[in-house]
Structure formats: C-alpha cells, structure tokens
Amino acid sequence: DKLDWQAAQKKLRKFLKRDYYMDEHREWQYKGLVPRIIAEPYLADSLTDYKFFCFNGVPKIFQICRDRNNSLGGAIIDFFDIDGNYLEIRDTHDNRCRNSIAKLPTLLKEMVAFSKKLSKEASFMRVDFYEVDGELYLGELTLHENAGLCEFAPDKYNRILGDWITLPEHK
C-alpha cells in the first residue's frame, strides 16, 4: 500500500527499453535478449548476499556482501574460504570494512552443496544466495564477475583465482 504505482510503472518502462548487452560491457549472454519484468516475493529491505566463486563445479571462496546503503558509499564485502575462514581479499571496485567481519550464513553447507550442482558445467560461475528467516533463496548466477573486469587485492589473488579456471578445449 506504500507503492507509488506511477513511479513504478515509469521505472519498469525504462528497464524494458534498456539494452543490457550495450550497457553492460557487451557481455555475450545479454545479446539479443528481449527484456522482461519478473515479479518476485518481497524478502526484506536490506538483504545480505552470499556469493560463491565456483571453478569447474567446485566452490573455492565466497563473499558476504552487506549494508549496501552504508555511509562508506558502497557495500561492505568480506571474503572467506569455503570453510568459513576470513580471507584478506578485496575487490578493488568495492568498499569493505576490515573491522566488522560478517556473520557466516546458517545455511552455509546447503549453499556450498547447491553451488556445486549449479556450477558443475561452467569453467567459472558465481552463485549468489540470500538467507531470510531460515529459508534459502537463489539470487543470481553469473559467468563474469563484474563483467570479467574484476581486479583483486592483494594482487596475488588475481593469479590464484585465475589459476583455478580450467577452460574447455576449443571445439
């Protein structure tokens, strides 16, 4: 009952005109798509993303992305190994808080298991989840972290993550 229907319709019309291929670094999976609007159940005002970086069907690390509207001007992001140990990695395009390590998800084991299944056919796939009131929701599957333009610090992690990718033989 708080929704401004006219503003929502205007925003949706704008989304339907957007060419994600041209606007998003010409990622091939967006080329030629016909835009659609999908309505989903409302989950929460501020969601925490759990993003699993999977290499040939094996989740290796994950990030917790939270507090998107904080005073730092961007989301707070923390990286962990698959066992939940904190890692000193940062995405050079995002802000993160070093003094406030995120709480691990309650459904971590389930997230790891689903990440394996969903990414088994991909050289790289990031599998994103939300955990709300004890329920697990799939957020996004992406084949390109930040359109493939992501850079990590310390620099050694660019090599580590790159070495985890095994590309299929050219056919």
Protein Blocks (a to p, Z undefined) as FASTA:
>chain_A
ZZcfklmmmmmmmmmmpcfklmnoopaklgopacdddddddfbfbdcddddddeehiafb
dcddehklacnopacdddddfkopacddddfkbccdfklccdddfklmmmmmmmmmmmmm
pfbdcdddddeehiacdfbdcfbeghhpaccddfklmmmmmmmpccdddZZ
